[in-house]
Amino acid sequence: MNVVTTLQTRAALLRDTSSDFRAAMRQLAGGVAVVTVGRGEDLTGLTATSISSLSAEPPTIMFGLNLASSSFPVLQRHRSFGVNFLTATQKQVADRFAGRNGEKGAARYAEAEWSTGVTGAPLLAGALASLDCEVEELIERHSHAIVIGRVREVRRGRNDAALVYWRGDYERIGWMVEEATTALGLRAF
């Protein structure tokens, strides 16, 4: 085998491994969140399923962000972000922030109600919970940055069904408040 053939074989194996890795990771169900970054006209964001608690004291979270993402330079400029955990009824928000219909920048914020957290990050009204965070550290590795954020404000929403991502599609887990009330034969007061 010559050097070119060996390099081509290794490249093919890496592509196969990468494809297999993506397929394997789709088997891991994950809560869906939208990460919001920017201010004013300099707004963008993304849909994420890789949000993870890093520490409770102090409250700190982390997630992976592609360095080629339009959100990365905005995050570097503003150094704060919001994390909004979505309810099962907020699939359209997830789709917009994923850019599934071509939405970019501030257009991703359409058709939803937003407020501003203490750092200035946009927070979604009606989310299961929203976290307002300051960037503590950006660690660049391979194609992504590990974003570590210190939580500055927590907003808790209703106890509704959660939107999850599994096997390449959105699913729901749990009950919406109205469904549980009806199923249990309870009356709303």
N, C-alpha and C positions, 0 to 999 in steps of 0.2 A: 504494500500500500504506500502510495506517495504522500507527501505532506498535504497537498491540496485535498486529496480524497479523505484523509484523516480529519482535516478541519471541517470539511463538508459533513462528514458523519457525525462529528461532535456537535455541530450547529443543528443538525436534524434532531439529535437526541435532546438537546436543550429545548427546541421548539415543542417536541412531544412531551417532555417533562412539564413545561410551562402550561401547555394545554391540559394535560392530566391534572396538574395542580389546581388550575381554575375550576375544572369539573369537580374535583374533590372538595374544594372550598364551598361550592354551591350546596353541598350536603349539610353544611353547618348553618342551621337557622340563626338569624340575627335580627335583633330589633332594628327598626328603620328610624333614622334621624336625619334632619336636615341641618347642615352646618352653615351658618350665615356669617358672612364677612363683609366689612366695608361700611361706608357712610355716604350719605347723600347720593350723588349719581355714581359713585364708585362702589356699587353694590354687586355682589355675586354670592355664590354659595354652591353647595353640592349635597347630594344624597349620600349618606354613609351608613354602613352596617358594621363598621369596625370600631365603634366607640367603646372604650373600656375604662373602668375605674382604675386609677393608679394608686390613689391613697385617699383615705377618709380624713386623715389629719396630717397636713391640711388637705381639704377637698381638692383633688387633682384628677384630671382625666387625660386620656391620650387616644389618638387615632392616627391612621395612615393617610397621607395626602400625596397624590401624584405630583411630582415636580412640574409636569407639563400642564397641570390643571390651571384654568384661568383664575381659580381661587388662590393659588399659592402666592403670586406677587401681591395680591390685595391683602392677604393675611400678613405678609412680611411688612407691608406699609403701615397697616393699622394696629397690628399686634394684639388684637382681641377678636373674639368670635362668640357666636351663640350656638348652642346645641339644643335642638328641639326634638324630643321623642314623640313620634307620630301615633295618633289613634288610628284605628282601622278605617275610619271615615276620611282620612287625609291622604289617600293614595294619590289624588291629583297633585297635591303639594310635592310628594315624593317624585312623581313623574316630571313636574316642571323643573325641580332642582337637579334631576338627573339629565335634563335637556332632551327628554325623549321626543319632544315635538319641535326641537330646535331652539328652545328658549335659552337666552344668554343674559348674563348680567342682571340688571334690575328687573327685567321682564319675568324672572323667576319668582318674584314677589307678588305677582298679580293674583287677584281673586282670593286673597287671604288677608287676615287682619294681623298687623304687626305693631309692636310697641318697642321701646328702646330700653335696654338694660343699663346698669350703672356704668359699664365700660363704653356704652354707645352701640353695642352690638344689637342687631334686630332679633326680637324674640317673638315666636308665633303664639297668638292667642288660640286657646283651645287645645294646645298640645298636652300630652300626658304630663310632661314636665319640661321645663326649659332651664338651661344653665348658661349663665353669662360668664365668660372666661377671658382671662388675659393670657397671652402666650408667655409661658415660662421658658420653653426651650424648643428649638427646631433642630432635629437630628437628621441629617440627610444620609440616606443609605440607598444605594442602587437607584431605582426609578422613583422612590418616594421619600417623603420626610415623615418622621415620627413627630407629631405635634403634641407637646405636653402643655396643658393649660391649667392654670390655677382658677378654681371656681370662685367668683366674686359675688354672685347672686344666684339663688335657686327659686324658681317659681313652679309650684305644683299645680297640676290641673285636676280634672275629674278622674275618677277611677274607672276608665273605659277600656274597651278592648284595644289591644296593641296591634300595630301593623308590623309584620315580620317579613323578612326576605328569605326564601328557601327554594332551592332547586331552580333558580333563575326567574322566580316570579314572586309577587306579593301574596301573602296569606294573612290571616288574622288569628289572634289567639285571645281567648277570653270573651267576655260579654260586654256589650254596651250597657250603660245604666238602665236605659229604657227597656231593653230586652230582659235583663235580669228581673226588673220590677214586674213586668208582664208575666214572665215564666213562673215567678214565685207567687203570683196572684196578689201582689201588694198594690196599694194605691199610693199615688204621689200626693204629698201634702203641700 
